Amino acid sequence: MKNKDLILRSLGHAALVFLYISGVAWILFNGERIFGDIKNFLGPVLVLLLFVISATIVGALVLGRPALLYFSGSRAEAFKFLGYTLVWIFIIIIFVLAFNFWK
């Protein structure tokens, strides 16, 4: 795979991570309005289940393709893809922080 392809695909994965996290954050931010006031055992259970699902989805987006590349013999590309994805996520963090402080 070309270096340009790795960079663009890793950007796509980082963007999907950002979109997924934004959706989960929106649900958590508006949880009481959406679900009402939960005063029983199910509230913490639902939050922990959401955490497990989120960890699986984000883990697959960040580590899935690098693992496939690594086990198919493209070890250098796997580490590059992982590195590019993490750099893109860091850049997104910088933009979110800048937007938050600029507002």
N, C-alpha and C positions, 0 to 999 in steps of 0.2 A: 504494500500500500504506500502511496506517495505521502510525503511529509505534509503536503497541503491537505490531502484527504484526512489524515489523522487529526490535523488541527481543526478542520471544519466539523468532522464527526464528534470530536470531543467537545466543541462548542455546543453542538446539538444536545449532547448528553447533559452538559452543565445547565443549559437552558431548561431542559426538562426537569432537572433537579430543582431549579429555582421555581418553576411553575408549580410543581407538586408541593414543595414546601410552602409556597404562597397560598395554595389552596387549603392545606392543612392548618396553616396559621389563621386564615380567615375563618375557618370552621371553629377553631379554638377561641378566637377573639369574639365570635358571635354565638358561642355555644349555648349560653343561657337563654338567649333570644330564640334560638332554633329549637333546642331540646327542652327548654323550661328549667326549673330548679329541680335538680335531681338530688333527692335526700335519702338515697339508699345505697346499697352495695354496688349497684350496677354502674354508677358514675365512674369510680376508679377503675373498674374492670374494663369499661369501654375505652378509657384513656390509655390504659396499658395495652389493650389490643390494638388500638390505633398506633401506638408507639412501635409495636412489633411489626405491623404491616408497613409502617413508614420506613423502619430500618431495613426491611427486606427490599422495598421498592428502590430506595435511594442506594442501598448497597448494590443492587443489580445494575442500576444506572451508572454508578461510579466504577464498580469492579467487574461487571459482567463481561464487557467486550475485552478488557485487558486479560481476563482469565482465559477467554476463548482464544485470543491471540497467543498467549503464553503456552497453552497446552497444545496448540496446533504447530508449535515450533518457531513462532515469530516473537521470540523473547524481547528483542530490542524494541520492536514496535509496541509490544504490550506495555513496557515501562514508559515509552514515550507517550502513548495514549493516556495512561494513568496520570502522568505528569502534566500533560496538556489539560486534561479535565480538571485537575486540582488547581492549576493556574487560572483557568477560566472561572472556576467557582470563587477563587480569591478575588479576581477582578470584579465579579458580580457583588461580592461582599463590599468592596471598596465603593462601587456605585451606589449600593443601598445605603451605606453609611453617609456618603456625600449627599445623597438626596435627603436623608433624614436630618442632617445638620444644616443643609441649605434652606430647607423649608421654613 
